[in-house]
């Protein structure tokens, strides 16, 4: 081999690591996550960690093969709209959207960027997908439950506090999920001898005053719908407990924060499952062909410490079927 050819070959070999690095950087895929909660919420931290761990298990390394950017809107509709426009302009490879308030804005902002949704109710009725089996567009993902679950909250409340004759339903009336869940409770209440009373949560001070006034009449209970707003849960829990009102919440983290009881899907698990769909989309599959999936399990959580504070005796039949009892 001639000396010039040998030197050239050495130069090419020396450049291989640099070329490989450039190729690696060029292949980095971009994921943008838009979540409904506040950035400092404990639940936010759990969801993000579960999502990244699931991606890592599928071979995606944050800062290596993927870049992940988070935006949290604290259940603010105006911020959700603004954020949707901004993140779509970034043209990421895929978007992860949490809750109806977020998916609504992203769905309006782009019809081409793949979107994986989590924590969403009634995506077919809302128009985000054509059907659960064949989404047909750029959106797919995981639903949290149907409106009918609100009826199970009412039944659970009646089991825990059978003398309940009035139910305050906490909801944000500007959100379709709040309207739908209240409608289910309203339809089922007469057969159970219960009067449903809506209490809006968008104004926390007004909500607290109305809960206190509601508690002035005996045999009351509360159901907090998903649309009540997880960012207001501390105020809801405090007002319910202060007025000694048995309350059913939609997710485990409400009970962990001091609520009496909760029944709903595992919120963190949906982020793990979302990673599998994002993996498939990054590898070339289309959201249109990935069926929308529902929760695999619903969890019943009872906080016995709160029950004692409220003077509520939780039936043994409920404790026996609870997934978690907090003492």
C-alpha positions, 0 to 999 in steps of 0.5 A: 500500500502506498504511503498516501493511501495509508495516511488517507485510510488512517484519517478516515478511521480516525473520523469514524467516531466523529461521524458516528457521533454526528449521525447519533445527534442527527437521529435524536428524536424529539418528544414534547409532553403537555400535561394538565397539572402544575410542574411542581405537583407530586403527581407530575413528578411520578408521571414524568418518571414513569414515562421516562423509565418506560421509554428507557426500557424500550431502548430510548435514552433521554439526551441520547436517542431522544429529547423530551420537553415538558410543558405543564398548564395547571388546568389553565385553558388559556395557557393550554391554548397558548402552549399548543400553538407554541409546541406545534411550531416546534414540529416535534416527532410526537406529542404526548397530551394529558387530559381533555383540556390539553388534547382539545387544543393540540388537536385543533393546532395540528392535524399532522404531528402524531399525538398520543393522549392519556387521561382523556374522556370520550375521545370519539364523542369529542371528535379526536378519533373516528373510533376506538379501534381505528382512530383514523387521524393523527391522534391515538392513546389511552382513555381514563374512563367513560362518563358512566364511572360517575355512577359508581362514585355515587354508589360508593358514597352511598355504601360508605354513608348510607344515610346520604340524601344530598350530594354536592357534585364538584365540577368546573362547568366550563369543561365538557367532562364536568357537564357529562359526569354531573349528568350521569349522577343527576340521572341516577340520583332519584332512584337512590333517593339523593338530591344532586347539587352542583358546586363549581370549583373554578372560584376556590373561595366561592367553592369553600363557602358553598361547601360550608353552607351545604354542610349546614344541612345534615346527611350530605356527601360530596363527589369530586368529578375529574373536572373539579380540577386536580390543582384544586384538590388541596382546597377540596379535601380541606373543605370536605374534611373541615365540614365532616363530609364524606367525599369520593374522589376520582384518583388515588392521589386525592386519598393519599393527600387526605381525601376519604376515598377514591375510585379510578384508574391508575394515572401513572400507569397510563404514562408507562403505556403511552411510552409503548405507543410513542416507541411504535410511532417513532419506529414508523407506525401511524396513530391512525392504525393504533387502537385507543385503549382504556384502563386495565385496572381501576383502583379503590383507595380508602383513607382510614385516618380521614375516616376516623377524623370524620367519624365515618365507619367504612364497611368491612365489605368495602375495606375487603375489596379496596386495593389500598387502605391508608392508615 
